């Protein structure tokens, strides 16, 4: 999954540190990395543009969330008429989650797997990274295990290979967590935390 971040994002000025004149406010630009806040000084309060979003009123410069598209970055600005397109709204071209590619550990080289919440459809961000350690065991979906020369149909976890449908039983090092890993979409294992009520050695790897 491609993930991109604004290269100069770390150079952005903290908007809370920007001094604003009395009676003025900042309007951010969602189409830029640093939001490039502009100071707006209306002659009177009635001149401040407003946006009506799902029955809630936002003032010019305020961020808002679109219920139907919560991943959009939107800011109320003059001329907004309910159409969530630039310059009012923009869809980020990077993952909102921390991404293994930006970690100091070389997770890709080690063929590690992200571990997601049990309800991944509600929170697509991974919670941690699971890497191969001695004691990890592959539970094949069919026996005998047949090596496939076409690795594109296999998941790679450390130096382990898994066919689609095969499961990984993590080492005892991970017994404090209940993690269910299965090869669903090669080449990366699909791993999720299992809630305590659904977690048991009888069900996780059966």
C-alpha positions as CSV (number, residue, x, y, z in Angstrom):
1,X,0.0,0.0,0.0
2,X,1.5,3.3,-1.1
3,X,1.8,5.9,1.6
4,X,3.0,9.4,1.2
5,X,3.7,12.3,3.6
6,X,4.3,16.0,2.9
7,X,8.1,16.2,2.9
8,X,8.2,19.6,4.5
9,X,5.4,18.9,7.0
10,X,7.9,19.0,9.9
11,X,8.8,22.6,9.0
12,X,5.2,23.8,9.4
13,X,4.5,26.5,12.0
14,X,2.3,25.5,14.8
15,X,-0.9,27.3,14.2
16,X,-1.4,27.9,17.9
17,X,1.8,29.9,17.9
18,X,0.6,32.3,15.2
19,X,-0.4,35.7,16.7
20,X,-3.7,37.0,15.4
21,X,-5.0,40.5,15.7
22,X,-8.0,41.2,17.7
23,X,-11.2,40.7,15.7
24,X,-9.3,38.5,13.2
25,X,-9.1,34.8,12.6
26,X,-7.1,32.3,10.5
27,X,-8.4,30.6,7.4
28,X,-6.5,27.4,6.5
29,X,-6.0,26.0,3.1
30,X,-6.6,22.2,3.0
31,X,-4.9,21.8,-0.4
32,X,-1.4,22.6,1.1
33,X,0.7,20.5,3.5
34,X,1.1,23.3,6.1
35,X,-2.5,24.5,5.5
36,X,-0.9,28.0,4.9
37,X,-3.2,29.9,7.3
38,X,-4.2,33.4,6.1
39,X,-5.3,36.1,8.6
40,X,-8.8,37.4,7.8
41,X,-10.0,40.6,9.4
42,X,-13.7,41.2,8.7
43,X,-15.1,44.7,9.2
44,X,-17.9,43.2,11.3
45,X,-18.9,39.8,12.6
46,X,-21.8,39.5,10.3
47,X,-19.3,39.5,7.4
48,X,-17.8,36.1,8.4
49,X,-18.9,33.4,6.0
50,X,-20.6,30.4,7.4
51,X,-21.1,26.8,6.2
52,X,-24.1,24.6,7.0
53,X,-22.9,21.0,7.4
54,X,-25.6,18.4,8.3
55,X,-27.5,21.0,10.3
56,X,-24.4,22.3,12.1
57,X,-23.0,25.8,11.5
58,X,-19.2,26.3,11.0
59,X,-17.5,29.7,10.6
60,X,-15.0,30.6,7.9
61,X,-11.7,28.9,8.6
62,X,-13.1,26.1,10.8
63,X,-12.5,22.4,10.0
64,X,-15.5,20.1,9.5
65,X,-16.1,16.4,8.9
66,X,-18.3,15.0,6.2
67,X,-20.2,12.1,7.6
68,X,-20.4,10.3,4.3
69,X,-16.6,10.8,3.6
70,X,-14.8,11.1,7.0
71,X,-11.4,10.8,5.4
72,X,-11.8,14.2,3.7
73,X,-10.0,17.2,5.0
74,X,-12.5,20.1,4.8
75,X,-12.4,23.7,5.9
76,X,-15.3,26.2,5.7
77,X,-14.5,29.0,3.2
78,X,-16.5,31.6,1.3
79,X,-18.4,30.1,-1.6
80,X,-19.0,26.6,0.0
81,X,-22.3,25.3,-1.3
82,X,-22.3,21.7,0.1
83,X,-20.0,20.3,-2.7
84,X,-17.0,18.7,-1.0
85,X,-14.3,19.4,-3.6
86,X,-11.1,21.6,-3.7
87,X,-10.5,24.2,-2.4
88,X,-13.0,23.4,0.3
89,X,-12.1,19.7,0.8
90,X,-9.3,17.4,-0.3
91,X,-8.7,13.7,0.1
92,X,-5.3,13.0,1.5
93,X,-3.0,11.0,-0.8
94,X,-1.4,9.2,2.1
95,X,-2.5,6.7,4.7
96,X,-3.7,8.3,7.9
97,X,-2.0,5.5,9.8
98,X,1.6,5.1,10.9
99,X,3.2,3.1,8.1
100,X,5.9,0.4,8.6
101,X,7.9,2.0,5.7
102,X,8.6,5.0,7.9
103,X,9.8,3.1,11.0
104,X,13.4,2.9,11.9
105,X,13.1,-1.0,11.9
106,X,13.3,-2.6,8.5
107,X,10.0,-4.4,8.7
108,X,9.7,-5.0,5.0
109,X,13.2,-6.6,4.8
110,X,12.3,-8.9,7.7
111,X,8.9,-9.8,6.2
112,X,6.9,-8.8,9.2
113,X,3.1,-8.4,9.3
114,X,0.9,-5.6,10.6
115,X,-1.6,-6.5,13.4
116,X,-5.0,-4.9,13.2
117,X,-7.8,-4.5,15.6
118,X,-10.5,-7.2,15.7
119,X,-12.8,-4.7,14.1
120,X,-10.5,-3.7,11.3
121,X,-13.3,-2.3,9.1
122,X,-13.9,0.4,11.8
123,X,-10.2,1.2,12.3
124,X,-8.1,0.4,9.3
125,X,-4.9,1.5,11.1
126,X,-2.6,-1.3,12.3
127,X,-1.9,-1.5,16.0
128,X,1.5,-3.1,16.0
129,X,3.9,-5.1,13.9
130,X,4.5,-8.9,14.3
131,X,7.8,-10.2,13.2
132,X,9.1,-13.8,12.9
133,X,10.8,-15.3,16.0
134,X,11.9,-18.9,16.7
135,X,8.9,-20.9,17.8
136,X,6.4,-19.6,15.3
137,X,4.5,-22.5,13.8
138,X,2.7,-22.7,10.5
139,X,-0.7,-24.5,10.6
140,X,-1.3,-25.8,7.0
141,X,-4.8,-25.7,5.6
142,X,-4.1,-28.9,3.8
143,X,-1.7,-31.8,4.1
144,X,0.8,-32.7,2.9
145,X,2.5,-29.3,2.5
146,X,3.5,-28.8,-1.1
147,X,6.1,-26.2,-2.0
148,X,4.9,-23.9,-4.7
149,X,7.5,-22.4,-7.0
150,X,5.2,-19.5,-7.6
151,X,5.7,-17.4,-4.5
152,X,3.1,-14.9,-5.7
153,X,0.5,-17.2,-4.3
154,X,2.1,-17.5,-0.9
155,X,2.6,-15.3,2.1
156,X,6.1,-14.7,3.4
157,X,6.6,-14.2,7.1
158,X,10.2,-14.0,8.1
159,X,11.7,-17.1,6.5
160,X,8.4,-19.0,6.6
161,X,6.2,-19.6,3.6
162,X,2.4,-20.0,3.8
163,X,-0.2,-21.1,1.3
164,X,-3.5,-19.2,1.1
165,X,-5.6,-20.5,3.9
166,X,-2.6,-21.5,6.1
167,X,-2.5,-20.0,9.6
168,X,0.4,-18.9,11.8
169,X,0.5,-19.8,15.5
170,X,2.8,-17.2,17.0
171,X,5.5,-18.2,19.4
172,X,4.9,-18.4,23.2
173,X,6.5,-14.9,23.3
174,X,3.1,-13.6,22.3
175,X,0.9,-15.5,24.7
176,X,0.0,-12.2,26.5
177,X,-1.9,-11.3,23.3
178,X,-4.4,-13.3,21.3
179,X,-3.4,-12.9,17.6
180,X,-4.9,-14.7,14.7
181,X,-2.9,-14.7,11.5
182,X,-3.9,-16.2,8.2
183,X,-2.6,-16.0,4.7
184,X,-5.5,-14.4,2.8
185,X,-3.9,-11.8,0.4
186,X,-0.3,-12.7,-0.4
187,X,2.5,-11.8,0.2
188,X,1.7,-10.3,3.6
189,X,-0.1,-12.2,6.4
190,X,-3.4,-10.9,7.7
191,X,-3.2,-10.6,11.5
192,X,-5.8,-9.4,13.9
193,X,-6.2,-9.1,17.7
194,X,-9.0,-11.3,19.0
195,X,-11.0,-10.0,21.8
196,X,-10.8,-11.8,25.1
197,X,-14.3,-13.2,24.9
198,X,-13.6,-14.7,21.5
199,X,-10.0,-15.8,22.2
200,X,-9.1,-19.4,23.0
201,X,-6.5,-21.8,21.9
202,X,-9.3,-24.0,20.6
203,X,-10.8,-21.4,18.2
204,X,-7.9,-19.2,17.2
205,X,-6.0,-21.7,15.1
206,X,-8.6,-24.4,14.4
